[in-house]
Amino acid sequence: MRTRPTPTWAAPGDPLPRTGRLAEVAEVLADGRVLVLTGAGISTESGIPDYRGESGSLRRHTPMTYDEFTTSAAGRRRYWARSHLGWRTIARAAPNSGHHALAALRASGRVSGVITQNVDGLHRAAGTPGVVELHGNLDRVICLGCRRTSAREELDTRLRTANPDFGGTVSRINPDGDVELAEEAVRTFTVVECLRCGGILKPDVVFFGENVPHARVERCYRLVDRAAALLVLGSSLTVMSGLRFVRHAAKAGKPVMIVNRGRTRGDEYASIRVDRPLGAALAELRSLLENPVPGAAVTP
């Protein structure tokens, strides 16, 4: 499955009904074995923008594609110059209340697993175990030649040494760690190669136009098969890499719930569609489950 930078999709027909109430979501969570799929919307409150929201970066920015990165030395220089500055912002980001609430739901056993389309590592930082990072993580680097992986901190040190006078004014950061940077600031940037084989270094993330590793996809399908329901948090589901799991769950007759700001490409598959900011919504869900109202349907 190759993903492409798609800013939107042609939503058919009128919007399906949405609600701001979370009681039905809480009831499904109370029964346990709910698999969660998260998107960029869960990290916006940590200062990391999304791609397709009202101020999404795809409205003004085209992400790096796999073909450009692998075939263009100038493209790689532009990416690494911008990412060298942007990664520091991603690395400093802290989990928000939504990440922590989801970690608590996972610890309680109600959430059976978490798949994230994000590359920021904030679910792991919040203490959620066993997160499947569908699109990889910016804190790792991989060599396209010998396939050696290394820590992003190691590369950051090498890039600082190779570019002691490099700097620039960052006007905007994007979800992939790329930033808006003037072209003149990019031209003199020095890109470093793999220490082992001299090959091309790439962040260990899935670029647009690149395949999600097959084994990772199959692991996600198994998680869907074992779950009783699927809860989507903060994803427009525009690209197939996430939407396919929604379709798979719906085809198997499992309840699909979506909590997101605005319409999603998966709305037709969902029995519950909630339009709420995620931080507050997840905190409320946690409260509903930990402090059920007497006589209500939600049970511990």
C-alpha positions in Angstrom: 0.0 0.0 0.0 1.5 3.3 -1.1 0.4 6.5 0.5 0.2 9.8 -1.3 -0.1 13.4 -0.1 -3.8 13.8 -0.5 -5.1 17.1 1.1 -8.8 16.0 1.0 -11.2 13.6 -0.7 -14.6 14.1 -2.4 -17.0 13.4 0.5 -20.2 11.9 -1.0 -23.6 13.2 0.0 -24.5 15.1 3.1 -22.6 14.7 6.4 -23.7 11.8 8.5 -25.1 12.6 12.0 -22.5 13.4 14.6 -22.8 14.0 18.3 -20.8 15.6 21.1 -21.9 12.9 23.7 -19.5 10.2 24.7 -21.8 7.9 26.7 -22.1 5.3 23.9 -18.4 5.2 23.4 -17.9 4.8 27.2 -20.4 1.8 27.1 -18.4 0.0 24.4 -15.1 0.7 26.2 -16.6 -0.6 29.5 -16.9 -4.0 27.8 -13.2 -4.0 27.0 -11.2 -5.3 24.1 -11.3 -2.0 22.2 -8.5 -1.4 19.7 -7.6 2.3 19.2 -6.3 3.9 16.0 -4.9 7.4 16.4 -4.0 10.1 14.0 -2.4 13.6 14.1 -5.4 15.1 15.9 -4.4 13.6 19.2 -1.0 15.4 19.1 -2.2 18.9 18.1 -2.5 19.9 21.8 1.2 19.0 22.2 2.0 21.7 19.6 2.4 19.3 16.7 0.0 20.3 13.8 -2.1 17.9 11.8 -2.1 17.5 8.0 -5.8 18.1 7.2 -7.5 20.1 9.9 -8.7 23.7 9.6 -5.0 24.8 9.7 -3.6 21.6 8.4 -0.1 21.7 6.8 -1.2 20.1 3.5 -3.1 23.3 2.7 0.3 25.0 2.2 2.9 22.3 2.3 3.7 19.1 0.2 5.4 16.5 2.3 8.5 14.8 1.1 7.8 11.8 -1.1 9.8 8.5 -1.2 10.7 8.9 -4.9 12.0 12.4 -4.4 14.0 11.5 -1.4 15.6 8.4 -3.0 16.3 10.0 -6.4 17.2 13.6 -5.7 20.3 14.7 -3.8 18.9 18.2 -3.7 15.6 16.9 -2.3 17.5 15.0 0.5 19.5 18.2 1.3 16.3 20.2 1.6 14.6 17.6 3.7 17.5 17.1 6.1 18.1 20.8 6.5 14.5 21.5 7.4 14.1 18.3 9.5 17.3 19.1 11.4 15.6 22.1 12.8 12.1 20.7 13.0 13.1 17.5 14.8 14.2 19.4 17.8 10.7 20.7 18.3 9.2 17.2 17.9 11.8 15.9 20.4 10.8 18.5 23.0 7.1 17.9 22.6 5.4 16.3 25.7 2.3 14.0 25.8 -0.9 15.9 26.5 -4.0 15.0 28.5 -5.3 12.9 25.6 -2.2 10.7 25.5 -2.2 10.2 29.3 -5.9 9.4 29.3 -5.5 6.8 26.6 -2.5 5.3 28.5 -4.8 5.0 31.6 -7.5 3.3 29.5 -4.9 0.9 28.1 -3.6 0.1 31.7 -7.2 -0.5 32.8 -7.5 -3.3 30.2 -10.4 -1.7 28.4 -8.2 -0.8 25.5 -6.6 -3.9 24.0 -4.0 -2.1 21.9 -3.1 1.1 20.1 -2.1 1.7 16.5 -0.9 5.1 15.7 -0.3 6.9 12.4 1.8 9.5 14.2 5.6 9.5 14.1 6.1 11.7 17.2 6.5 8.9 19.9 4.2 10.6 22.3 2.1 7.5 23.0 5.2 5.7 24.2 6.3 8.8 26.2 2.9 8.7 27.9 3.6 5.1 29.0 1.3 3.2 26.6 2.9 -0.2 26.1 3.1 -2.1 22.8 2.1 0.8 20.5 2.2 -0.1 16.8 3.7 2.9 15.1 2.2 2.3 11.6 4.3 5.0 9.9 7.5 4.6 12.0 9.1 7.1 14.3 11.2 10.2 13.8 13.6 9.2 16.7 15.1 6.5 14.5 17.2 6.6 11.3 17.7 3.8 8.8 20.3 3.4 6.1 18.8 2.5 2.7 21.9 0.6 1.8 22.9 -1.7 4.7 19.6 -1.2 6.6 21.4 -0.3 9.8 19.2 1.6 12.2 20.5 4.2 14.7 19.2 6.8 17.1 18.2 10.2 15.7 20.3 11.8 18.5 23.4 10.3 16.9 22.5 11.8 13.6 21.7 15.1 15.2 25.2 15.3 16.7 26.8 14.4 13.3 24.8 17.0 11.5 25.6 19.7 14.1 29.3 18.9 13.6 29.0 19.0 9.8 27.0 22.2 9.9 28.4 24.3 12.8 27.1 27.6 11.4 23.8 26.4 10.2 20.7 28.1 11.4 17.5 29.6 10.2 14.3 31.1 11.3 11.6 28.4 11.5 8.3 29.9 10.5 6.2 26.7 10.8 6.6 23.1 11.7 4.8 20.2 10.0 3.6 16.8 11.4 6.6 14.9 9.8 9.1 17.2 11.6 9.8 19.2 8.4 9.7 23.0 8.7 9.2 25.9 6.5 12.7 27.3 5.8 14.0 29.8 3.2 15.8 28.2 0.2 18.9 30.2 0.8 19.3 28.6 4.2 19.2 25.1 2.6 21.9 25.5 -0.2 24.9 25.2 2.0 23.6 22.4 4.3 25.9 19.3 4.4 24.2 15.9 4.5 26.0 13.0 6.1 26.1 9.4 5.0 25.9 6.0 6.8 28.9 5.4 9.0 28.9 1.7 8.1 28.5 1.7 4.3 28.3 5.3 3.1 24.7 4.8 2.1 21.7 7.2 2.1 20.3 7.9 5.6 16.5 8.3 5.9 14.3 8.8 8.9 12.7 5.5 9.9 9.3 6.7 8.9 7.0 5.9 6.0 7.1 8.7 3.4 4.2 9.4 1.1 4.6 7.0 -1.8 6.4 4.4 0.3 5.0 1.0 1.4 4.1 0.4 5.0 6.1 -2.8 5.9 4.0 -5.9 5.2 4.7 -7.5 8.6 3.5 -4.3 10.4 0.3 -4.2 8.4 -0.4 -7.9 9.1 0.2 -7.3 12.8 -2.4 -4.5 12.7 -4.9 -6.8 11.0 -4.4 -9.4 13.8 -5.1 -6.7 16.4 -8.3 -5.8 14.7 -9.3 -9.5 14.5 -8.8 -10.0 18.2 -10.6 -6.8 19.2 -14.3 -6.5 20.0 -14.5 -2.9 18.6 -12.4 -0.2 16.9 -12.1 3.4 18.2 -10.6 6.0 15.9 -9.2 9.1 17.5 -8.1 12.2 15.7 -7.8 10.9 12.1 -9.5 12.0 8.9 -8.7 8.5 7.5 -8.0 10.1 4.2 -5.2 7.7 3.3 -5.8 4.0 2.9 -3.0 3.0 5.4 -5.4 3.7 8.3 -8.8 3.4 6.5 -8.2 -0.2 5.6 -8.4 -1.2 9.2 -11.7 0.6 9.7 -13.1 -1.2 6.6 -11.7 -4.5 7.9 -13.4 -4.1 11.3 -16.7 -3.0 9.8 -16.7 -6.0 7.4 -16.2 -8.3 10.3 -19.3 -6.7 12.0 -17.3 -5.0 14.8 -18.5 -1.6 16.1 -16.5 1.3 14.7 -16.4 4.6 16.7 -14.8 7.8 15.5 -13.9 10.8 17.7 -12.6 13.6 15.5 -13.0 17.2 14.6 -15.0 17.3 11.3 -15.9 14.6 8.8 -13.7 11.6 8.0 -13.4 9.2 5.1 -14.5 6.4 7.4 -17.8 8.0 8.6 -19.9 5.6 6.6 -18.4 2.6 8.5 -18.9 4.1 12.0 -21.9 3.5 14.2 -20.8 6.3 16.5 -19.4 9.6 15.3 -18.3 12.2 17.9 -17.2 15.7 17.0 -15.0 16.8 20.0 -11.5 18.1 20.7 -9.6 14.9 21.7 -7.9 16.1 24.9 -11.2 17.0 26.7 -13.0 14.0 25.1 -10.5 11.4 26.3 -10.4 13.0 29.8 -14.1 12.8 30.0 -14.1 9.1 28.8 -11.6 8.2 31.5 -13.8 10.0 34.1 -17.0 8.2 32.9 -15.3 4.8 33.2 -13.5 5.5 36.5 -16.5 7.2 38.1 -19.7 5.8 36.7 -22.9 7.5 37.5 -25.1 5.3 39.7 -27.8 3.6 37.6 -26.0 4.4 34.3 -25.2 1.7 31.8 -21.5 2.1 32.0 -19.9 -0.4 34.4 -16.4 -0.9 35.7 
